[in-house]
């Protein structure tokens, strides 16, 4: 009887260790996937931010230059198909002869 109880205890220990190892492996996998997902999300945010901020900064500089009286200012991003391109096309400098 004592041997049977010891065997059952050992069996329970083995199963517990196996479950513990499996849980640890799953936890490591979840952590790695979370870190990877976070890095990818941050990269996507950075790329999106740059694709918006860079053209807007250029348009701002063009508008400041035009406001300062420099009518030879070149306006970039008029070929963009987005709202940024529409903004660039609406700057008066683009409608003047020789700047289109």
C-alpha positions in Angstrom: 0.0 0.0 0.0 2.8 2.4 0.9 4.6 1.6 -2.4 1.4 2.3 -4.3 1.0 5.7 -2.6 4.7 6.6 -3.3 4.2 5.6 -7.0 1.1 7.8 -7.2 3.0 10.7 -5.6 5.8 10.2 -8.1 3.4 10.1 -11.0 1.7 13.3 -9.8 5.2 15.0 -9.5 6.1 13.9 -13.0 2.8 15.3 -14.4 3.2 18.5 -12.5 6.8 19.0 -13.8 5.6 18.3 -17.3 2.8 20.8 -17.0 5.1 23.3 -15.4 7.6 22.9 -18.3 4.8 23.3 -20.8 3.4 26.4 -19.1 6.9 28.0 -19.0 7.4 27.3 -22.7 4.0 28.8 -23.4 4.8 31.8 -21.3 8.1 32.4 -23.2 6.3 32.1 -26.5 3.7 34.6 -25.5 6.4 37.0 -24.3 8.4 36.7 -27.5 5.2 37.2 -29.6 4.2 40.2 -27.5 7.6 41.9 -27.9 7.7 41.1 -31.6 4.2 42.5 -32.1 5.1 45.6 -30.1 8.2 46.2 -32.2 6.2 45.8 -35.4 3.5 48.1 -34.2 6.1 50.8 -33.2 7.8 50.4 -36.6 4.4 50.9 -38.4 3.6 53.9 -36.3 7.0 55.4 -37.1 6.7 54.9 -40.8 3.1 56.3 -40.8 4.3 59.3 -38.8 7.2 60.0 -41.1 5.0 59.6 -44.2 2.7 62.4 -42.9 5.1 64.6 -41.0 7.8 64.9 -43.8 5.4 66.2 -46.5 3.6 68.5 -44.1 6.9 70.0 -43.0 7.9 70.6 -46.6 4.6 72.2 -47.4 4.9 74.4 -44.4 8.4 75.5 -45.5 7.1 76.2 -49.0 4.2 78.3 -47.6 6.5 80.3 -45.3 8.8 81.0 -48.2 5.9 82.1 -50.4 4.6 84.3 -47.5 8.1 85.9 -47.3 7.7 86.9 -50.9 9.8 84.3 -52.6 7.6 83.5 -55.6 10.1 81.1 -57.1 9.5 78.6 -54.4 9.1 75.0 -55.5 6.3 73.0 -53.9 6.9 69.3 -53.5 4.4 66.5 -53.2 1.9 67.8 -55.8 2.0 64.3 -57.3 0.7 62.7 -54.1 -2.8 61.2 -54.5 -3.7 61.9 -50.9 -4.9 64.9 -49.1 -1.3 66.1 -48.9 -1.1 66.2 -52.7 -4.4 68.1 -52.7 -3.0 70.6 -50.2 0.2 71.0 -52.3 -1.8 71.6 -55.5 -3.8 74.3 -53.8 -0.8 76.4 -53.0 -0.9 79.4 -55.3 2.7 79.1 -56.4 1.7 76.0 -58.4 -0.7 78.0 -60.5 1.8 80.6 -61.6 3.4 80.2 -65.0 6.7 78.2 -64.8 6.0 76.6 -61.4 3.6 73.9 -62.5 
